[in-house]
Amino acid sequence: MDIRILSYFLEVAKSGNISRAAENLHMSQPPLSRSMQLLEEELGVTLFVRGKRKITLTQEGQLLRKRAQQMIALADKTVEEISGMKNKVSGRIYIGSIESISLGIMPKWIVEFHQQYPEVYFDWWSGNSNDVLERLEHGLIDFAVVRTPCNSEKFISGSLYREPWMAFVKQEQLPESAKDSQEISLEELGSMSLIIPSIKTRAQEIREWFGKRGIVPNICCEISPAMNAISLVENGMGAAILPASASGAAEGKGIAVRKIINPTMESEIIIVYNSDNRLSTAAVRFIQYIQESCGVEDK
């Protein structure tokens, strides 16, 4: 398949209209329509449901859209890597990170590194650990910063730092015992409606905290991403259990952030990369910078 034709296909899928897509691509409609027909013939499937005013994607078209986005991203990344294979620190770095890191320390790392190396550009994508590692496996990013536990056996990984889990509670819903404290116990949280991350391993881990204390948690919502949990807390849904790095998202929203104790719960942040992919000079240098910022010696 031609990358150029795939980019045409993505524009048609986005526009929902051949004429509008042709305008956006600065080409006439007949060649674009013919390109889409040839693409369908090449694949042996129907990609579009053609209505009078709007076209939509078939199931096969939806799959092609996902794969086309990945293929074009990989092609762009390859060009950047080849162009950047030189001694000076320049080019584009492709990063994946979990959302809480995106809300917390990752912006600081990127800004400080860019100030040192202004010829470096960034392509930064965030999601949950599973989504980020999938992009790493497909070679769409250079490295990932994720939280354990995660399925990272097929990659090289190294610890960066540990951070505590926190309770995010609307100020007026705080238990009396936690109003003048910076901490809150699992027992206190056990009496509240709880909002927790929806990732299976994370949700199971949180339930186990309570189970070991003989508490049955009242979980009213499992959610992703973290910003959605903050919004629910702000509107009085209950208390959210999130990592400390998400605290910045709660500022100015009337939300109290308390460290969970009895016992204190922590999670580990790790950096992960694929040994099969050759990293650019810029990516290697950025990984080293992150490790140094976290007080980790590069191995």
C-alpha positions as semicolon CSV with decimal commas, in nm:
position;residue;x (nm);y (nm);z (nm)
1;M;0,000;0,000;0,000
2;D;0,115;0,349;-0,088
3;I;0,167;0,575;0,216
4;R;0,038;0,870;0,012
5;I;-0,287;0,687;-0,067
6;L;-0,324;0,593;0,298
7;S;-0,295;0,959;0,393
8;Y;-0,570;1,033;0,139
9;F;-0,782;0,760;0,297
10;L;-0,737;0,909;0,645
11;E;-0,847;1,250;0,522
12;V;-1,160;1,102;0,361
13;A;-1,236;0,913;0,684
14;K;-1,188;1,232;0,885
15;S;-1,392;1,455;0,654
16;G;-1,675;1,209;0,591
17;N;-1,712;1,360;0,248
18;I;-1,508;1,311;-0,071
19;S;-1,553;1,670;-0,191
20;R;-1,448;1,818;0,142
21;A;-1,151;1,581;0,163
22;A;-1,041;1,677;-0,188
23;E;-1,052;2,046;-0,091
24;N;-0,844;1,980;0,220
25;L;-0,593;1,784;0,011
26;H;-0,585;2,056;-0,256
27;M;-0,678;1,816;-0,534
28;S;-0,981;1,754;-0,754
29;Q;-1,250;1,506;-0,655
30;P;-1,229;1,249;-0,941
31;P;-0,865;1,142;-0,877
32;L;-0,939;1,110;-0,506
33;S;-1,250;0,899;-0,567
34;R;-1,054;0,679;-0,806
35;S;-0,773;0,637;-0,550
36;M;-1,023;0,515;-0,292
37;Q;-1,177;0,270;-0,541
38;L;-0,832;0,132;-0,627
39;L;-0,753;0,095;-0,257
40;E;-1,071;-0,107;-0,205
41;E;-0,987;-0,322;-0,508
42;E;-0,633;-0,379;-0,381
43;L;-0,762;-0,494;-0,041
44;G;-1,064;-0,679;-0,178
45;V;-1,303;-0,516;0,069
46;T;-1,548;-0,228;0,093
47;L;-1,405;0,049;0,309
48;F;-1,688;0,301;0,292
49;V;-2,064;0,312;0,328
50;R;-2,149;0,585;0,080
51;G;-2,452;0,790;0,178
52;K;-2,605;1,086;-0,006
53;R;-2,434;1,349;0,208
54;K;-2,187;1,160;0,422
55;I;-1,972;0,852;0,396
56;T;-1,886;0,634;0,694
57;L;-1,635;0,356;0,746
58;T;-1,718;-0,011;0,737
59;Q;-1,566;-0,242;0,998
60;E;-1,279;-0,307;0,755
61;G;-1,241;0,067;0,704
62;Q;-1,218;0,128;1,078
63;L;-0,939;-0,129;1,107
64;L;-0,754;0,025;0,813
65;R;-0,783;0,370;0,972
66;K;-0,613;0,245;1,288
67;R;-0,338;0,064;1,097
68;A;-0,289;0,354;0,852
69;Q;-0,235;0,595;1,141
70;Q;0,028;0,360;1,284
71;M;0,198;0,306;0,945
72;I;0,221;0,677;0,869
73;A;0,348;0,752;1,220
74;L;0,613;0,481;1,178
75;A;0,713;0,614;0,835
76;D;0,751;0,967;0,975
77;K;0,953;0,832;1,267
78;T;1,183;0,642;1,031
79;V;1,254;0,953;0,828
80;E;1,330;1,148;1,147
81;E;1,563;0,875;1,275
82;I;1,758;0,852;0,950
83;S;1,784;1,231;0,927
84;G;1,902;1,248;1,286
85;M;2,179;0,984;1,261
86;K;2,459;1,228;1,328
87;N;2,662;1,337;1,626
88;K;2,483;1,657;1,716
89;V;2,177;1,630;1,941
90;S;1,889;1,711;1,708
91;G;1,585;1,552;1,547
92;R;1,259;1,427;1,692
93;I;1,207;1,214;2,003
94;Y;0,898;0,993;2,021
95;I;0,778;0,953;2,380
96;G;0,497;0,760;2,544
97;S;0,392;0,813;2,904
98;I;0,111;0,732;3,141
99;E;-0,132;1,015;3,202
100;S;-0,034;1,092;3,562
101;I;0,326;1,152;3,449
102;S;0,191;1,371;3,171
103;L;0,009;1,581;3,430
104;G;0,314;1,591;3,654
105;I;0,687;1,577;3,582
106;M;0,710;1,495;3,209
107;P;0,641;1,855;3,094
108;K;0,926;1,977;3,317
109;W;1,166;1,719;3,171
110;I;1,073;1,813;2,813
111;V;1,102;2,188;2,869
112;E;1,439;2,166;3,047
113;F;1,583;1,928;2,787
114;H;1,461;2,146;2,501
115;Q;1,628;2,447;2,660
116;Q;1,958;2,258;2,652
117;Y;1,904;2,116;2,303
118;P;1,679;2,355;2,105
119;E;1,718;2,152;1,783
120;V;1,536;1,858;1,943
121;Y;1,163;1,827;1,881
122;F;0,913;1,605;2,058
123;D;0,627;1,377;1,960
124;W;0,459;1,299;2,292
125;W;0,169;1,056;2,337
126;S;0,001;0,958;2,665
127;G;-0,242;0,687;2,770
128;N;-0,261;0,398;3,014
129;S;0,033;0,159;3,057
130;N;-0,110;-0,104;2,822
131;D;-0,173;0,148;2,542
132;V;0,171;0,303;2,579
133;L;0,350;-0,035;2,576
134;E;0,154;-0,140;2,267
135;R;0,287;0,164;2,081
136;L;0,637;0,081;2,202
137;E;0,602;-0,277;2,078
138;H;0,499;-0,152;1,732
139;G;0,798;0,085;1,716
140;L;0,584;0,400;1,720
141;I;0,768;0,551;2,017
142;D;1,133;0,544;2,126
143;F;1,068;0,478;2,493
144;A;0,794;0,484;2,754
145;V;0,756;0,602;3,112
146;V;0,497;0,381;3,285
147;R;0,392;0,256;3,626
148;T;0,432;-0,094;3,769
149;P;0,284;-0,346;3,766
150;C;0,289;-0,373;3,388
151;N;0,372;-0,637;3,131
152;S;0,721;-0,520;3,033
153;E;0,908;-0,851;3,017
154;K;0,982;-0,814;2,644
155;F;1,145;-0,473;2,696
156;I;1,445;-0,333;2,880
157;S;1,330;-0,138;3,184
158;G;1,483;0,058;3,468
159;S;1,343;0,212;3,785
160;L;1,316;0,591;3,804
161;Y;1,145;0,665;4,136
162;R;0,862;0,564;4,370
163;E;0,562;0,776;4,464
164;P;0,276;0,736;4,712
165;W;-0,090;0,681;4,630
166;M;-0,314;0,966;4,740
167;A;-0,680;1,021;4,815
168;F;-0,847;1,311;4,632
169;V;-1,152;1,431;4,827
170;K;-1,376;1,734;4,794
171;Q;-1,298;1,962;5,088
172;E;-1,646;1,948;5,241
173;Q;-1,656;1,568;5,215
174;L;-1,334;1,511;5,412
175;P;-1,376;1,302;5,730
176;E;-1,328;1,515;6,043
177;S;-1,014;1,323;6,138
178;A;-0,851;1,409;5,803
179;K;-0,933;1,781;5,789
180;D;-0,631;1,890;5,994
181;S;-0,401;1,615;5,866
182;Q;-0,210;1,548;5,548
183;E;-0,295;1,179;5,571
184;I;-0,599;0,955;5,550
185;S;-0,631;0,588;5,642
186;L;-0,777;0,300;5,444
187;E;-1,038;0,265;5,718
188;E;-1,152;0,624;5,661
189;L;-1,162;0,572;5,287
190;G;-1,354;0,248;5,334
191;S;-1,659;0,446;5,448
192;M;-1,660;0,664;5,134
193;S;-1,769;0,614;4,774
194;L;-1,450;0,549;4,580
195;I;-1,333;0,625;4,226
196;I;-1,036;0,414;4,114
197;P;-0,835;0,357;3,793
198;S;-0,999;0,114;3,552
199;I;-0,683;-0,072;3,446
200;K;-0,737;-0,430;3,560
201;T;-0,406;-0,474;3,743
202;R;-0,441;-0,138;3,917
203;A;-0,802;-0,195;4,025
204;Q;-0,713;-0,540;4,159
205;E;-0,416;-0,397;4,350
206;I;-0,635;-0,134;4,521
207;R;-0,900;-0,390;4,616
208;E;-0,627;-0,603;4,771
209;W;-0,518;-0,312;4,994
210;F;-0,861;-0,303;5,152
211;G;-0,901;-0,681;5,156
212;K;-0,586;-0,724;5,365
213;R;-0,742;-0,489;5,623
214;G;-1,074;-0,674;5,619
215;I;-1,249;-0,384;5,450
216;V;-1,496;-0,411;5,163
217;P;-1,445;-0,089;4,960
218;N;-1,747;0,094;4,821
219;I;-1,620;0,142;4,465
220;C;-1,872;0,346;4,271
221;C;-1,669;0,405;3,956
222;E;-1,365;0,270;3,771
223;I;-1,232;0,532;3,534
224;S;-0,969;0,644;3,285
225;P;-0,812;0,894;3,234
226;A;-0,726;1,054;3,570
227;M;-0,870;1,392;3,473
228;N;-1,213;1,231;3,458
229;A;-1,171;1,114;3,818
230;I;-1,076;1,467;3,926
231;S;-1,393;1,601;3,761
232;L;-1,610;1,347;3,944
233;V;-1,451;1,438;4,279
234;E;-1,503;1,807;4,204
235;N;-1,873;1,736;4,148
236;G;-1,911;1,537;4,472
237;M;-1,917;1,181;4,338
238;G;-1,674;1,051;4,600
239;A;-1,303;1,011;4,677
240;A;-1,056;0,921;4,402
241;I;-0,748;0,708;4,460
242;L;-0,471;0,831;4,231
243;P;-0,089;0,859;4,237
244;A;0,075;1,170;4,383
245;S;0,181;1,289;4,037
246;A;-0,183;1,365;3,958
247;S;-0,200;1,626;4,237
248;G;-0,137;1,917;4,002
249;A;-0,465;1,848;3,822
250;A;-0,659;1,910;4,146
251;E;-0,518;2,254;4,219
252;G;-0,778;2,531;4,244
253;K;-1,072;2,288;4,234
254;G;-1,154;2,274;4,607
255;I;-1,010;1,923;4,633
256;A;-0,803;1,805;4,928
257;V;-0,518;1,564;4,857
258;R;-0,423;1,325;5,138
259;K;-0,153;1,058;5,160
260;I;-0,301;0,711;5,214
261;I;-0,161;0,540;5,525
262;N;-0,206;0,230;5,743
263;P;-0,013;0,118;5,546
264;T;0,142;0,372;5,308
265;M;0,091;0,260;4,949
266;E;0,347;0,335;4,678
267;S;0,399;0,263;4,311
268;E;0,714;0,249;4,101
269;I;0,773;0,456;3,790
270;I;0,994;0,289;3,530
271;I;1,142;0,382;3,192
272;V;1,103;0,118;2,921
273;Y;1,250;0,079;2,573
274;N;1,279;-0,189;2,307
275;S;1,629;-0,330;2,264
276;D;1,547;-0,421;1,901
277;N;1,501;-0,056;1,804
278;R;1,806;0,163;1,746
279;L;1,761;0,483;1,945
280;S;1,865;0,817;1,802
281;T;2,135;1,021;1,973
282;A;1,867;1,262;2,096
283;A;1,654;0,982;2,245
284;V;1,954;0,826;2,423
285;R;2,054;1,164;2,563
286;F;1,700;1,236;2,682
287;I;1,678;0,898;2,858
288;Q;2,008;0,975;3,031
289;Y;1,876;1,318;3,129
290;I;1,562;1,167;3,285
291;Q;1,767;0,913;3,476
292;E;2,000;1,183;3,607
293;S;1,702;1,398;3,709
294;C;1,571;1,105;3,913
295;G;1,911;1,030;4,067
296;V;1,948;0,705;3,874
297;E;2,285;0,602;3,732
298;D;2,272;0,498;3,365
299;K;2,356;0,129;3,333
